[in-house]
């Protein structure tokens, strides 16, 4: 069954909106993109307005910002240390926003949304 992101049938008062005939293509949603810690793989999607969205399926590098020197470096990711979104993501090495990763420079917190932005950006902790 398709994932729908259309408006609820019920109003805030509990009444019902008039029924719409069918699901529309622009109301379709999709499941989460669980970005894994492997070789880099991306998928490009056409979104509303003909624009492109990059989905990062897996990555082994991250763009790390060092807050002291204000410099960016592309660094290899070793493992996922903590993930407040789901504790099972730690064992499965899934990268999401807010996850703490172990890199060659030390621990870093992911600030981007890899499944929607197509890259892993992080700040050293």
Backbone as XML, in Angstrom:
<?xml version="1.0"?>
<chain id="A" units="angstrom">
  <residue number="1" name="UNK">
    <atom name="N" x="0.839" y="-1.186" z="0.000"/>
    <atom name="CA" x="0.000" y="0.000" z="0.000"/>
    <atom name="C" x="0.881" y="1.245" z="0.000"/>
  </residue>
  <residue number="2" name="UNK">
    <atom name="N" x="0.458" y="2.257" z="-0.703"/>
    <atom name="CA" x="1.236" y="3.485" z="-0.837"/>
    <atom name="C" x="1.199" y="4.295" z="0.457"/>
  </residue>
  <residue number="3" name="UNK">
    <atom name="N" x="2.300" y="4.978" z="0.732"/>
    <atom name="CA" x="2.381" y="5.876" z="1.885"/>
    <atom name="C" x="1.828" y="7.224" z="1.442"/>
  </residue>
  <residue number="4" name="UNK">
    <atom name="N" x="0.802" y="7.700" z="2.118"/>
    <atom name="CA" x="0.144" y="8.936" z="1.733"/>
    <atom name="C" x="0.466" y="10.038" z="2.730"/>
  </residue>
  <residue number="5" name="UNK">
    <atom name="N" x="0.652" y="11.267" z="2.223"/>
    <atom name="CA" x="0.896" y="12.424" z="3.078"/>
    <atom name="C" x="-0.204" y="13.460" z="2.906"/>
  </residue>
  <residue number="6" name="UNK">
    <atom name="N" x="-1.412" y="12.984" z="2.610"/>
    <atom name="CA" x="-2.485" y="13.942" z="2.394"/>
    <atom name="C" x="-3.104" y="14.370" z="3.723"/>
  </residue>
  <residue number="7" name="UNK">
    <atom name="N" x="-3.963" y="15.360" z="3.646"/>
    <atom name="CA" x="-4.617" y="15.921" z="4.818"/>
    <atom name="C" x="-5.486" y="14.883" z="5.511"/>
  </residue>
  <residue number="8" name="UNK">
    <atom name="N" x="-5.631" y="15.014" z="6.805"/>
    <atom name="CA" x="-6.460" y="14.104" z="7.578"/>
    <atom name="C" x="-7.926" y="14.208" z="7.151"/>
  </residue>
  <residue number="9" name="UNK">
    <atom name="N" x="-8.667" y="13.140" z="7.345"/>
    <atom name="CA" x="-10.099" y="13.142" z="7.022"/>
    <atom name="C" x="-10.856" y="13.977" z="8.039"/>
  </residue>
  <residue number="10" name="UNK">
    <atom name="N" x="-10.373" y="13.996" z="9.280"/>
    <atom name="CA" x="-11.070" y="14.677" z="10.371"/>
    <atom name="C" x="-10.588" y="16.111" z="10.582"/>
  </residue>
  <residue number="11" name="UNK">
    <atom name="N" x="-11.518" y="16.979" z="10.933"/>
    <atom name="CA" x="-11.200" y="18.347" z="11.313"/>
    <atom name="C" x="-10.772" y="18.362" z="12.784"/>
  </residue>
  <residue number="12" name="UNK">
    <atom name="N" x="-10.280" y="19.497" z="13.273"/>
    <atom name="CA" x="-9.881" y="19.636" z="14.674"/>
    <atom name="C" x="-11.079" y="19.467" z="15.600"/>
  </residue>
  <residue number="13" name="UNK">
    <atom name="N" x="-12.283" y="19.809" z="15.111"/>
    <atom name="CA" x="-13.491" y="19.695" z="15.921"/>
    <atom name="C" x="-14.040" y="18.274" z="15.949"/>
  </residue>
  <residue number="14" name="UNK">
    <atom name="N" x="-13.525" y="17.407" z="15.104"/>
    <atom name="CA" x="-14.016" y="16.029" z="15.036"/>
    <atom name="C" x="-14.906" y="15.776" z="13.837"/>
  </residue>
  <residue number="15" name="UNK">
    <atom name="N" x="-15.315" y="16.858" z="13.153"/>
    <atom name="CA" x="-16.117" y="16.698" z="11.955"/>
    <atom name="C" x="-15.281" y="16.156" z="10.809"/>
  </residue>
  <residue number="16" name="UNK">
    <atom name="N" x="-15.962" y="15.817" z="9.715"/>
    <atom name="CA" x="-15.247" y="15.253" z="8.571"/>
    <atom name="C" x="-15.198" y="16.246" z="7.418"/>
  </residue>
  <residue number="17" name="UNK">
    <atom name="N" x="-14.066" y="16.261" z="6.718"/>
    <atom name="CA" x="-13.984" y="17.011" z="5.478"/>
    <atom name="C" x="-14.736" y="16.225" z="4.403"/>
  </residue>
  <residue number="18" name="UNK">
    <atom name="N" x="-15.144" y="16.917" z="3.332"/>
    <atom name="CA" x="-15.782" y="16.197" z="2.233"/>
    <atom name="C" x="-14.759" y="15.279" z="1.580"/>
  </residue>
  <residue number="19" name="UNK">
    <atom name="N" x="-15.203" y="14.104" z="1.207"/>
    <atom name="CA" x="-14.299" y="13.077" z="0.701"/>
    <atom name="C" x="-13.703" y="13.489" z="-0.645"/>
  </residue>
  <residue number="20" name="UNK">
    <atom name="N" x="-12.402" y="13.213" z="-0.802"/>
    <atom name="CA" x="-11.728" y="13.432" z="-2.066"/>
    <atom name="C" x="-11.780" y="12.120" z="-2.833"/>
  </residue>
  <residue number="21" name="UNK">
    <atom name="N" x="-11.735" y="12.197" z="-4.141"/>
    <atom name="CA" x="-11.956" y="10.999" z="-4.935"/>
    <atom name="C" x="-10.824" y="9.970" z="-4.814"/>
  </residue>
  <residue number="22" name="UNK">
    <atom name="N" x="-9.577" y="10.403" z="-4.944"/>
    <atom name="CA" x="-8.503" y="9.418" z="-4.950"/>
    <atom name="C" x="-7.211" y="10.031" z="-4.431"/>
  </residue>
  <residue number="23" name="UNK">
    <atom name="N" x="-6.216" y="9.173" z="-4.286"/>
    <atom name="CA" x="-4.890" y="9.642" z="-3.906"/>
    <atom name="C" x="-4.223" y="10.263" z="-5.128"/>
  </residue>
  <residue number="24" name="UNK">
    <atom name="N" x="-3.494" y="11.332" z="-4.914"/>
    <atom name="CA" x="-2.804" y="12.010" z="-6.002"/>
    <atom name="C" x="-1.317" y="11.674" z="-5.940"/>
  </residue>
  <residue number="25" name="UNK">
    <atom name="N" x="-0.645" y="11.753" z="-7.068"/>
    <atom name="CA" x="0.767" y="11.405" z="-7.143"/>
    <atom name="C" x="1.625" y="12.335" z="-6.285"/>
  </residue>
  <residue number="26" name="UNK">
    <atom name="N" x="1.233" y="13.629" z="-6.198"/>
    <atom name="CA" x="2.037" y="14.553" z="-5.412"/>
    <atom name="C" x="1.810" y="14.390" z="-3.908"/>
  </residue>
  <residue number="27" name="UNK">
    <atom name="N" x="0.899" y="13.527" z="-3.493"/>
    <atom name="CA" x="0.676" y="13.260" z="-2.071"/>
    <atom name="C" x="1.418" y="12.009" z="-1.603"/>
  </residue>
  <residue number="28" name="UNK">
    <atom name="N" x="2.106" y="11.332" z="-2.523"/>
    <atom name="CA" x="2.823" y="10.119" z="-2.151"/>
    <atom name="C" x="4.008" y="10.428" z="-1.263"/>
  </residue>
  <residue number="29" name="UNK">
    <atom name="N" x="4.242" y="9.580" z="-0.289"/>
    <atom name="CA" x="5.421" y="9.673" z="0.555"/>
    <atom name="C" x="6.314" y="8.485" z="0.291"/>
  </residue>
  <residue number="30" name="UNK">
    <atom name="N" x="7.362" y="8.352" z="1.081"/>
    <atom name="CA" x="8.251" y="7.201" z="0.938"/>
    <atom name="C" x="8.797" y="6.837" z="2.309"/>
  </residue>
  <residue number="31" name="UNK">
    <atom name="N" x="9.310" y="5.646" z="2.404"/>
    <atom name="CA" x="9.893" y="5.193" z="3.654"/>
    <atom name="C" x="11.201" y="5.893" z="3.933"/>
  </residue>
  <residue number="32" name="UNK">
    <atom name="N" x="11.745" y="5.739" z="5.135"/>
    <atom name="CA" x="13.006" y="6.407" z="5.463"/>
    <atom name="C" x="14.175" y="5.802" z="4.696"/>
  </residue>
  <residue number="33" name="UNK">
    <atom name="N" x="15.140" y="6.639" z="4.360"/>
    <atom name="CA" x="16.376" y="6.171" z="3.740"/>
    <atom name="C" x="17.385" y="5.956" z="4.857"/>
  </residue>
  <residue number="34" name="UNK">
    <atom name="N" x="17.641" y="4.720" z="5.175"/>
    <atom name="CA" x="18.580" y="4.400" z="6.247"/>
    <atom name="C" x="19.987" y="4.341" z="5.658"/>
  </residue>
  <residue number="35" name="UNK">
    <atom name="N" x="20.715" y="5.457" z="5.777"/>
    <atom name="CA" x="22.050" y="5.567" z="5.203"/>
    <atom name="C" x="23.014" y="4.705" z="5.993"/>
  </residue>
  <residue number="36" name="UNK">
    <atom name="N" x="23.698" y="3.791" z="5.301"/>
    <atom name="CA" x="24.582" y="2.840" z="5.955"/>
    <atom name="C" x="26.032" y="3.281" z="5.839"/>
  </residue>
  <residue number="37" name="UNK">
    <atom name="N" x="26.877" y="2.675" z="6.638"/>
    <atom name="CA" x="28.312" y="2.957" z="6.643"/>
    <atom name="C" x="29.005" y="1.938" z="5.744"/>
  </residue>
  <residue number="38" name="UNK">
    <atom name="N" x="29.068" y="2.243" z="4.431"/>
    <atom name="CA" x="29.677" y="1.378" z="3.421"/>
    <atom name="C" x="30.258" y="2.283" z="2.344"/>
  </residue>
  <residue number="39" name="UNK">
    <atom name="N" x="30.585" y="1.721" z="1.192"/>
    <atom name="CA" x="31.036" y="2.527" z="0.060"/>
    <atom name="C" x="29.948" y="3.495" z="-0.377"/>
  </residue>
  <residue number="40" name="UNK">
    <atom name="N" x="30.343" y="4.635" z="-0.930"/>
    <atom name="CA" x="29.384" y="5.692" z="-1.256"/>
    <atom name="C" x="28.467" y="5.289" z="-2.409"/>
  </residue>
  <residue number="41" name="UNK">
    <atom name="N" x="27.145" y="5.376" z="-2.155"/>
    <atom name="CA" x="26.121" y="5.133" z="-3.167"/>
    <atom name="C" x="25.042" y="6.194" z="-3.014"/>
  </residue>
  <residue number="42" name="UNK">
    <atom name="N" x="24.612" y="6.781" z="-4.146"/>
    <atom name="CA" x="23.563" y="7.802" z="-4.135"/>
    <atom name="C" x="22.461" y="7.406" z="-5.092"/>
  </residue>
  <residue number="43" name="UNK">
    <atom name="N" x="21.276" y="7.937" z="-4.851"/>
    <atom name="CA" x="20.160" y="7.773" z="-5.769"/>
    <atom name="C" x="19.535" y="9.151" z="-5.967"/>
  </residue>
  <residue number="44" name="UNK">
    <atom name="N" x="19.216" y="9.474" z="-7.208"/>
    <atom name="CA" x="18.632" y="10.766" z="-7.535"/>
    <atom name="C" x="17.129" y="10.594" z="-7.751"/>
  </residue>
  <residue number="45" name="UNK">
    <atom name="N" x="16.335" y="11.487" z="-7.166"/>
    <atom name="CA" x="14.882" y="11.439" z="-7.291"/>
    <atom name="C" x="14.366" y="12.722" z="-7.926"/>
  </residue>
  <residue number="46" name="UNK">
    <atom name="N" x="13.329" y="12.597" z="-8.734"/>
    <atom name="CA" x="12.646" y="13.778" z="-9.229"/>
    <atom name="C" x="11.586" y="14.166" z="-8.199"/>
  </residue>
  <residue number="47" name="UNK">
    <atom name="N" x="11.618" y="15.413" z="-7.785"/>
    <atom name="CA" x="10.655" y="15.897" z="-6.801"/>
    <atom name="C" x="9.815" y="17.000" z="-7.428"/>
  </residue>
  <residue number="48" name="UNK">
    <atom name="N" x="8.941" y="17.604" z="-6.651"/>
    <atom name="CA" x="7.984" y="18.567" z="-7.170"/>
    <atom name="C" x="8.704" y="19.740" z="-7.848"/>
  </residue>
  <residue number="49" name="UNK">
    <atom name="N" x="8.190" y="20.180" z="-8.954"/>
    <atom name="CA" x="8.793" y="21.260" z="-9.716"/>
    <atom name="C" x="9.879" y="20.788" z="-10.659"/>
  </residue>
  <residue number="50" name="UNK">
    <atom name="N" x="10.057" y="19.479" z="-10.791"/>
    <atom name="CA" x="11.095" y="18.957" z="-11.669"/>
    <atom name="C" x="12.488" y="19.011" z="-11.080"/>
  </residue>
  <residue number="51" name="UNK">
    <atom name="N" x="12.598" y="19.349" z="-9.807"/>
    <atom name="CA" x="13.897" y="19.433" z="-9.149"/>
    <atom name="C" x="14.416" y="18.044" z="-8.804"/>
  </residue>
  <residue number="52" name="UNK">
    <atom name="N" x="15.680" y="17.973" z="-8.433"/>
    <atom name="CA" x="16.313" y="16.711" z="-8.080"/>
    <atom name="C" x="16.659" y="16.700" z="-6.591"/>
  </residue>
  <residue number="53" name="UNK">
    <atom name="N" x="16.446" y="15.549" z="-5.958"/>
    <atom name="CA" x="16.834" y="15.348" z="-4.559"/>
    <atom name="C" x="17.802" y="14.168" z="-4.542"/>
  </residue>
  <residue number="54" name="UNK">
    <atom name="N" x="18.922" y="14.335" z="-3.857"/>
    <atom name="CA" x="19.911" y="13.267" z="-3.754"/>
    <atom name="C" x="19.651" y="12.478" z="-2.473"/>
  </residue>
  <residue number="55" name="UNK">
    <atom name="N" x="19.504" y="11.164" z="-2.610"/>
    <atom name="CA" x="19.381" y="10.289" z="-1.448"/>
    <atom name="C" x="20.690" y="9.554" z="-1.287"/>
  </residue>
  <residue number="56" name="UNK">
    <atom name="N" x="21.298" y="9.663" z="-0.134"/>
    <atom name="CA" x="22.550" y="8.976" z="0.143"/>
    <atom name="C" x="22.215" y="7.621" z="0.749"/>
  </residue>
  <residue number="57" name="UNK">
    <atom name="N" x="22.470" y="6.556" z="-0.004"/>
    <atom name="CA" x="22.151" y="5.209" z="0.469"/>
    <atom name="C" x="23.238" y="4.682" z="1.395"/>
  </residue>
  <residue number="58" name="UNK">
    <atom name="N" x="24.490" y="5.008" z="1.097"/>
    <atom name="CA" x="25.594" y="4.609" z="1.970"/>
    <atom name="C" x="26.769" y="5.546" z="1.749"/>
  </residue>
  <residue number="59" name="UNK">
    <atom name="N" x="27.588" y="5.697" z="2.786"/>
    <atom name="CA" x="28.740" y="6.584" z="2.710"/>
    <atom name="C" x="29.809" y="6.102" z="3.666"/>
  </residue>
  <residue number="60" name="UNK">
    <atom name="N" x="31.069" y="6.386" z="3.334"/>
    <atom name="CA" x="32.167" y="6.049" z="4.229"/>
    <atom name="C" x="32.988" y="7.277" z="4.610"/>
  </residue>
  <residue number="61" name="UNK">
    <atom name="N" x="32.607" y="8.465" z="4.076"/>
    <atom name="CA" x="33.307" y="9.698" z="4.409"/>
    <atom name="C" x="32.318" y="10.744" z="4.912"/>
  </residue>
  <residue number="62" name="UNK">
    <atom name="N" x="32.852" y="11.730" z="5.638"/>
    <atom name="CA" x="32.028" y="12.822" z="6.158"/>
    <atom name="C" x="32.790" y="14.133" z="6.029"/>
  </residue>
  <residue number="63" name="UNK">
    <atom name="N" x="32.055" y="15.225" z="5.826"/>
    <atom name="CA" x="32.639" y="16.561" z="5.813"/>
    <atom name="C" x="32.636" y="17.074" z="7.251"/>
  </residue>
  <residue number="64" name="UNK">
    <atom name="N" x="33.809" y="17.144" z="7.867"/>
    <atom name="CA" x="33.919" y="17.483" z="9.290"/>
    <atom name="C" x="34.349" y="18.935" z="9.437"/>
  </residue>
  <residue number="65" name="UNK">
    <atom name="N" x="33.658" y="19.678" z="10.317"/>
    <atom name="CA" x="34.032" y="21.043" z="10.666"/>
    <atom name="C" x="34.714" y="21.020" z="12.018"/>
  </residue>
  <residue number="66" name="UNK">
    <atom name="N" x="35.899" y="21.600" z="12.074"/>
    <atom name="CA" x="36.599" y="21.772" z="13.353"/>
    <atom name="C" x="36.221" y="23.153" z="13.882"/>
  </residue>
  <residue number="67" name="UNK">
    <atom name="N" x="35.452" y="23.245" z="14.987"/>
    <atom name="CA" x="34.969" y="24.550" z="15.445"/>
    <atom name="C" x="36.087" y="25.491" z="15.918"/>
  </residue>
  <residue number="68" name="UNK">
    <atom name="N" x="37.222" y="24.939" z="16.327"/>
    <atom name="CA" x="38.314" y="25.798" z="16.807"/>
    <atom name="C" x="39.019" y="26.502" z="15.651"/>
  </residue>
  <residue number="69" name="UNK">
    <atom name="N" x="39.345" y="25.744" z="14.594"/>
    <atom name="CA" x="40.070" y="26.327" z="13.465"/>
    <atom name="C" x="39.142" y="26.808" z="12.355"/>
  </residue>
  <residue number="70" name="UNK">
    <atom name="N" x="37.860" y="26.471" z="12.423"/>
    <atom name="CA" x="36.851" y="26.836" z="11.413"/>
    <atom name="C" x="37.214" y="26.289" z="10.025"/>
  </residue>
  <residue number="71" name="UNK">
    <atom name="N" x="37.818" y="25.094" z="9.994"/>
    <atom name="CA" x="38.212" y="24.467" z="8.739"/>
    <atom name="C" x="37.437" y="23.178" z="8.539"/>
  </residue>
  <residue number="72" name="UNK">
    <atom name="N" x="37.153" y="22.871" z="7.259"/>
    <atom name="CA" x="36.463" y="21.635" z="6.890"/>
    <atom name="C" x="37.466" y="20.628" z="6.365"/>
  </residue>
  <residue number="73" name="UNK">
    <atom name="N" x="37.220" y="19.338" z="6.661"/>
    <atom name="CA" x="38.035" y="18.258" z="6.122"/>
    <atom name="C" x="37.125" y="17.095" z="5.772"/>
  </residue>
  <residue number="74" name="UNK">
    <atom name="N" x="37.474" y="16.387" z="4.700"/>
    <atom name="CA" x="36.768" y="15.160" z="4.350"/>
    <atom name="C" x="37.510" y="14.014" z="5.021"/>
  </residue>
  <residue number="75" name="UNK">
    <atom name="N" x="36.808" y="13.313" z="5.924"/>
    <atom name="CA" x="37.443" y="12.318" z="6.777"/>
    <atom name="C" x="36.682" y="11.002" z="6.682"/>
  </residue>
  <residue number="76" name="UNK">
    <atom name="N" x="37.390" y="9.908" z="6.827"/>
    <atom name="CA" x="36.785" y="8.576" z="6.796"/>
    <atom name="C" x="36.076" y="8.295" z="8.122"/>
  </residue>
  <residue number="77" name="UNK">
    <atom name="N" x="34.881" y="7.715" z="8.045"/>
    <atom name="CA" x="34.098" y="7.355" z="9.228"/>
    <atom name="C" x="34.494" y="5.941" z="9.659"/>
  </residue>
  <residue number="78" name="UNK">
    <atom name="N" x="34.769" y="5.764" z="10.962"/>
    <atom name="CA" x="35.124" y="4.437" z="11.476"/>
    <atom name="C" x="33.883" y="3.666" z="11.916"/>
  </residue>
  <residue number="79" name="UNK">
    <atom name="N" x="33.046" y="4.279" z="12.760"/>
    <atom name="CA" x="31.845" y="3.598" z="13.247"/>
    <atom name="C" x="30.873" y="4.610" z="13.842"/>
  </residue>
  <residue number="80" name="UNK">
    <atom name="N" x="29.671" y="4.131" z="14.154"/>
    <atom name="CA" x="28.658" y="4.947" z="14.826"/>
    <atom name="C" x="28.754" y="4.657" z="16.318"/>
  </residue>
  <residue number="81" name="UNK">
    <atom name="N" x="28.919" y="5.703" z="17.125"/>
    <atom name="CA" x="29.090" y="5.560" z="18.568"/>
    <atom name="C" x="27.758" y="5.694" z="19.299"/>
  </residue>
  <residue number="82" name="UNK">
    <atom name="N" x="26.936" y="6.685" z="18.890"/>
    <atom name="CA" x="25.660" y="6.934" z="19.568"/>
    <atom name="C" x="24.665" y="7.445" z="18.540"/>
  </residue>
  <residue number="83" name="UNK">
    <atom name="N" x="23.393" y="7.059" z="18.716"/>
    <atom name="CA" x="22.346" y="7.539" z="17.834"/>
    <atom name="C" x="21.061" y="7.710" z="18.644"/>
  </residue>
  <residue number="84" name="UNK">
    <atom name="N" x="20.694" y="8.965" z="18.966"/>
    <atom name="CA" x="19.495" y="9.185" z="19.781"/>
    <atom name="C" x="18.190" y="8.836" z="19.065"/>
  </residue>
  <residue number="85" name="UNK">
    <atom name="N" x="18.217" y="8.727" z="17.728"/>
    <atom name="CA" x="17.004" y="8.391" z="16.985"/>
    <atom name="C" x="16.555" y="6.966" z="17.293"/>
  </residue>
  <residue number="86" name="UNK">
    <atom name="N" x="17.510" y="6.033" z="17.392"/>
    <atom name="CA" x="17.178" y="4.631" z="17.643"/>
    <atom name="C" x="18.436" y="3.929" z="18.111"/>
  </residue>
  <residue number="87" name="UNK">
    <atom name="N" x="18.391" y="3.274" z="19.239"/>
    <atom name="CA" x="19.595" y="2.638" z="19.768"/>
    <atom name="C" x="20.041" y="1.450" z="18.921"/>
  </residue>
  <residue number="88" name="UNK">
    <atom name="N" x="19.137" y="0.853" z="18.139"/>
    <atom name="CA" x="19.512" y="-0.251" z="17.268"/>
    <atom name="C" x="20.313" y="0.215" z="16.052"/>
  </residue>
  <residue number="89" name="UNK">
    <atom name="N" x="20.252" y="1.520" z="15.735"/>
    <atom name="CA" x="21.027" y="2.058" z="14.621"/>
    <atom name="C" x="22.525" y="2.040" z="14.911"/>
  </residue>
  <residue number="90" name="UNK">
    <atom name="N" x="22.909" y="2.000" z="16.190"/>
    <atom name="CA" x="24.330" y="1.978" z="16.559"/>
    <atom name="C" x="24.956" y="0.681" z="16.072"/>
  </residue>
  <residue number="91" name="UNK">
    <atom name="N" x="24.329" y="-0.421" z="16.365"/>
    <atom name="CA" x="24.842" y="-1.737" z="15.983"/>
    <atom name="C" x="24.836" y="-1.920" z="14.469"/>
  </residue>
  <residue number="92" name="UNK">
    <atom name="N" x="23.822" y="-1.334" z="13.805"/>
    <atom name="CA" x="23.688" y="-1.487" z="12.351"/>
    <atom name="C" x="24.483" y="-0.443" z="11.574"/>
  </residue>
  <residue number="93" name="UNK">
    <atom name="N" x="25.152" y="0.501" z="12.273"/>
    <atom name="CA" x="25.944" y="1.572" z="11.658"/>
    <atom name="C" x="25.124" y="2.384" z="10.668"/>
  </residue>
  <residue number="94" name="UNK">
    <atom name="N" x="23.974" y="2.888" z="11.124"/>
    <atom name="CA" x="23.101" y="3.720" z="10.288"/>
    <atom name="C" x="23.313" y="5.188" z="10.659"/>
  </residue>
  <residue number="95" name="UNK">
    <atom name="N" x="23.507" y="6.017" z="9.624"/>
    <atom name="CA" x="23.820" y="7.433" z="9.812"/>
    <atom name="C" x="22.549" y="8.276" z="9.691"/>
  </residue>
  <residue number="96" name="UNK">
    <atom name="N" x="22.218" y="9.001" z="10.755"/>
    <atom name="CA" x="21.091" y="9.926" z="10.741"/>
    <atom name="C" x="21.534" y="11.234" z="11.375"/>
  </residue>
  <residue number="97" name="UNK">
    <atom name="N" x="20.709" y="12.262" z="11.269"/>
    <atom name="CA" x="21.023" y="13.534" z="11.898"/>
    <atom name="C" x="21.048" y="13.352" z="13.408"/>
  </residue>
  <residue number="98" name="UNK">
    <atom name="N" x="22.074" y="13.886" z="14.062"/>
    <atom name="CA" x="22.212" y="13.784" z="15.506"/>
    <atom name="C" x="23.065" y="12.612" z="15.960"/>
  </residue>
  <residue number="99" name="UNK">
    <atom name="N" x="23.402" y="11.710" z="15.044"/>
    <atom name="CA" x="24.217" y="10.548" z="15.403"/>
    <atom name="C" x="25.651" y="10.998" z="15.681"/>
  </residue>
  <residue number="100" name="UNK">
    <atom name="N" x="26.288" y="10.353" z="16.659"/>
    <atom name="CA" x="27.684" y="10.623" z="16.978"/>
    <atom name="C" x="28.520" y="9.537" z="16.318"/>
  </residue>
  <residue number="101" name="UNK">
    <atom name="N" x="29.503" y="9.969" z="15.512"/>
    <atom name="CA" x="30.334" y="9.021" z="14.766"/>
    <atom name="C" x="31.784" y="9.125" z="15.215"/>
  </residue>
  <residue number="102" name="UNK">
    <atom name="N" x="32.508" y="8.032" z="15.092"/>
    <atom name="CA" x="33.932" y="8.005" z="15.372"/>
    <atom name="C" x="34.664" y="8.174" z="14.048"/>
  </residue>
  <residue number="103" name="UNK">
    <atom name="N" x="35.534" y="9.195" z="13.955"/>
    <atom name="CA" x="36.286" y="9.463" z="12.734"/>
    <atom name="C" x="37.780" y="9.454" z="13.038"/>
  </residue>
  <residue number="104" name="UNK">
    <atom name="N" x="38.573" y="9.705" z="12.009"/>
    <atom name="CA" x="40.023" y="9.768" z="12.184"/>
    <atom name="C" x="40.438" y="10.968" z="13.026"/>
  </residue>
  <residue number="105" name="UNK">
    <atom name="N" x="39.613" y="12.031" z="13.043"/>
    <atom name="CA" x="39.917" y="13.227" z="13.847"/>
    <atom name="C" x="39.348" y="13.148" z="15.255"/>
  </residue>
  <residue number="106" name="UNK">
    <atom name="N" x="38.467" y="12.180" z="15.523"/>
    <atom name="CA" x="37.810" y="12.055" z="16.827"/>
    <atom name="C" x="36.310" y="11.911" z="16.637"/>
  </residue>
  <residue number="107" name="UNK">
    <atom name="N" x="35.574" y="12.131" z="17.726"/>
    <atom name="CA" x="34.119" y="12.004" z="17.659"/>
    <atom name="C" x="33.504" y="13.248" z="17.038"/>
  </residue>
  <residue number="108" name="UNK">
    <atom name="N" x="32.455" y="13.041" z="16.236"/>
    <atom name="CA" x="31.756" y="14.139" z="15.570"/>
    <atom name="C" x="30.267" y="13.856" z="15.563"/>
  </residue>
  <residue number="109" name="UNK">
    <atom name="N" x="29.481" y="14.932" z="15.567"/>
    <atom name="CA" x="28.022" y="14.825" z="15.552"/>
    <atom name="C" x="27.515" y="15.228" z="14.174"/>
  </residue>
  <residue number="110" name="UNK">
    <atom name="N" x="26.673" y="14.388" z="13.568"/>
    <atom name="CA" x="26.149" y="14.653" z="12.227"/>
    <atom name="C" x="25.116" y="15.770" z="12.292"/>
  </residue>
  <residue number="111" name="UNK">
    <atom name="N" x="25.284" y="16.779" z="11.422"/>
    <atom name="CA" x="24.382" y="17.927" z="11.406"/>
    <atom name="C" x="23.488" y="17.956" z="10.162"/>
  </residue>
  <residue number="112" name="UNK">
    <atom name="N" x="23.803" y="17.146" z="9.147"/>
    <atom name="CA" x="22.986" y="17.114" z="7.934"/>
    <atom name="C" x="22.014" y="15.940" z="7.993"/>
  </residue>
  <residue number="113" name="UNK">
    <atom name="N" x="21.125" y="15.892" z="7.016"/>
    <atom name="CA" x="20.195" y="14.767" z="6.904"/>
    <atom name="C" x="20.622" y="13.946" z="5.690"/>
  </residue>
  <residue number="114" name="UNK">
    <atom name="N" x="21.471" y="12.922" z="5.897"/>
    <atom name="CA" x="22.071" y="12.215" z="4.771"/>
    <atom name="C" x="21.059" y="11.599" z="3.814"/>
  </residue>
  <residue number="115" name="UNK">
    <atom name="N" x="19.945" y="11.099" z="4.310"/>
    <atom name="CA" x="18.955" y="10.478" z="3.445"/>
    <atom name="C" x="18.216" y="11.465" z="2.566"/>
  </residue>
  <residue number="116" name="UNK">
    <atom name="N" x="18.307" y="12.768" z="2.873"/>
    <atom name="CA" x="17.590" y="13.765" z="2.090"/>
    <atom name="C" x="18.504" y="14.777" z="1.420"/>
  </residue>
  <residue number="117" name="UNK">
    <atom name="N" x="19.723" y="14.963" z="1.926"/>
    <atom name="CA" x="20.602" y="15.979" z="1.377"/>
    <atom name="C" x="21.750" y="15.406" z="0.545"/>
  </residue>
  <residue number="118" name="UNK">
    <atom name="N" x="22.005" y="14.120" z="0.647"/>
    <atom name="CA" x="23.006" y="13.505" z="-0.212"/>
    <atom name="C" x="24.440" y="13.627" z="0.258"/>
  </residue>
  <residue number="119" name="UNK">
    <atom name="N" x="24.670" y="14.090" z="1.492"/>
    <atom name="CA" x="26.027" y="14.158" z="2.020"/>
    <atom name="C" x="25.975" y="14.073" z="3.542"/>
  </residue>
  <residue number="120" name="UNK">
    <atom name="N" x="27.121" y="13.718" z="4.128"/>
    <atom name="CA" x="27.231" y="13.628" z="5.583"/>
    <atom name="C" x="28.099" y="14.791" z="6.046"/>
  </residue>
  <residue number="121" name="UNK">
    <atom name="N" x="27.501" y="15.750" z="6.757"/>
    <atom name="CA" x="28.234" y="16.868" z="7.344"/>
    <atom name="C" x="28.183" y="16.700" z="8.858"/>
  </residue>
  <residue number="122" name="UNK">
    <atom name="N" x="29.310" y="17.007" z="9.513"/>
    <atom name="CA" x="29.385" y="16.808" z="10.965"/>
    <atom name="C" x="30.277" y="17.863" z="11.593"/>
  </residue>
  <residue number="123" name="UNK">
    <atom name="N" x="30.148" y="18.011" z="12.923"/>
    <atom name="CA" x="30.950" y="18.942" z="13.708"/>
    <atom name="C" x="31.668" y="18.132" z="14.783"/>
  </residue>
  <residue number="124" name="UNK">
    <atom name="N" x="32.958" y="18.424" z="14.969"/>
    <atom name="CA" x="33.715" y="17.726" z="16.018"/>
    <atom name="C" x="33.122" y="18.035" z="17.386"/>
  </residue>
  <residue number="125" name="UNK">
    <atom name="N" x="33.052" y="17.013" z="18.220"/>
    <atom name="CA" x="32.507" y="17.172" z="19.576"/>
    <atom name="C" x="33.660" y="17.364" z="20.544"/>
  </residue>
</chain>
